[in-house]
């Protein structure tokens, strides 16, 4: 299980925000006992920072009965209610206000977290105090997949984008059925392998983007080195998209992250590498064109669980390394191991 303090760093890098870049992230993560406490604390500090700066505003559509024309007149309801003869009309107009989707989502998430007994009473109290600092016109939106999609479409940046990621992780860690008391319940999202696999992939890629300067870091699509009878036949081939590609003039590394409980599987009373993972990396290497003088290699990276692993092969003429990363060790050692991996 990843310690809370290391989980904090993993989330910071996965969401492309260094811990020292913002005051809101200056938390003593090792003081928390559950991931939800960490998420609530970071959300709390980030929201307070937004409130100090001034909440982002946006145009929202309003419908209102008015004694003067404003925006667009809604003729049907105005005639139905016989308003025109009295010099009034139902108007639809855009108003610039803080009642924007991101602010509504933040308020709704704070409300949900403040109602759960998983969090300490002092933290729930701070959440309720922060809720009262929102302007009166901001209406809370429930934390849901639809709400998250709405805010994502607005493409927030900076601290707003970071807080949106926090809200999304709170949503994914919520249990679907409410408790008998009606209070929201949460599970430890560290046990959610698909969710942690996405975070682990983003963490590794962004770590290399931010912490080294030798390689250009990206996720790329590799074209099959294949021939077909018709162009339409190529559409049937599966896409090959790398988790992380590190490229320099003299060296190119295809690094695939796999968030699995173990890097080996038992087969006939023996431990074996997971064959689909190795086949996938081999296909990437065999179909990857390289520039003259460029050295191509592959890495399969797993989080260490029951045991550590570090083996090297030459497959199809390319060096391949299968290695585990201990996410339970001190953060400085995790960072050192990742940098050593590409040194």
PyMOL commands that set and color helices and strands:
alter all, ss='L'
color gray80, all
select helices_A, chain A and resi 4-14+19-21+23-25+29-31+35-53+75-80+84-86+101-114+121-131+145-153+158-173+189-191+193-211+231-234+275-287+331-341
alter helices_A, ss='H'
color red, helices_A
select strands_A, chain A and resi 58-66+72-73+89-97+216-218+221-222+240-241+244-248+251-258+264-267+270-273+295-303+310-315+318-325
alter strands_A, ss='S'
color yellow, strands_A
deselect
rebuild
show_as cartoon
